[in-house]
Amino acid sequence: MLKVYLIYTAVVTLLTLALFIADKLRSKNEKLIRLPEELLLAFTCLGGSLGALAGIYIIRHKTSFKTKFHFIIGTWLAFAVQASLAVITALSAGGYIGGKM
């Protein structure tokens, strides 16, 4: 179960980062259609919070004042939930939660 969770998280994280990079590149060309913010936030909430954080802090995307609040707060909240799930999954895989005593 832990292996599946880690693979899923890695794939979604990379996809989320790729979406942030694609949208950043599209933002520089007015002729290209931008990716909807809902799509970026959806991938963030579905397990890609690390990719979103990398997109925000490393490539400096979605950091303007008008988008900063809901992207920064939403991404950190998603990260907190996903980190909690990772800890629970790891403890469960190690037999510390739900195991026979």
N, C-alpha and C positions, 0 to 999 in steps of 0.2 A: 504494500500500500504506500509506503514512504517513497519508494522508487517512482511509482506512477505520479505521485504528488509533485515530486521534484522535477520530473520530466515535463509535466504539464505547466508548472510554474515557470520553468526555464523557457519553454516555447512561447507562452503568453507574454512573458517579459520581453523577449526579443521582438515579438510582433508589435508590442506596444511601443518599444523604442523605435522600431522602423516606421511606425505610423507618425510618431512625433517628428522624426527626421524628415519624412516625406512632407508633412504639413509645413515644417519650417522652410523647406526648399520651395514649396508652392507659395509661401507667403512673400517671397521675394519677386515673384512673377505675377503681375496682376491678371494675366490672361488665363492662368490656370485656376481651376476650381479648388477651393480649400476643402479640407476634410472637416466634417461637422464636429463641433466640440463634444457633442453627445457620444460620438464614436470613440474619441480619445478617452473620455471618462468611462465609457462602458468597458473598454479593454483594461483600463486602470483597475476598475472594480472587479473584473473577472480574473484577476491574478497578476496583472502586469504593473503593480505599483512601483516595483524597482525600476522597470523600464521607463515609467512615467517620471519618476524622480530623476533618473539620469537625463531624460529629455529636458526637464525643467532646469536642472542645475548645471549640467555639463554643456548642452547645446543651447542653453538659454532660451528655450521656447516656452511660450505662455507665461511670461514673467511681467507683462505690462500691468499697470495698476488695475485696469478694468477687468482683466481675466485672472489676476493673481489670487484673489481671495478664494474663489470656489475651486480653482485648480490646486492651489497649494494645500488648502485645508482638506479638500476632498481626497487628494492623493495621500496625505499623511494619515487620514482616517482609514483609507483603504489599506495602507501599509500596516497600520496597527492591527487591523482585523486579520490580514493575511499572515503577519508574523505570529499572531496568536494561534491561528490554524496550523502553522508550521510546527510550533512547539507542541501543540496537542497531538498532531500526527506523529511527530518524532517520539514523544513519550508513549503513545499507544503502540508504535512499532517496537519500542524497547520493552514493552510489557509492563510499564509503570502505570498505565491507565487501562482499565478494562481487562487486565490479565487475571489469571487465576491466582489466588493467594494461597 
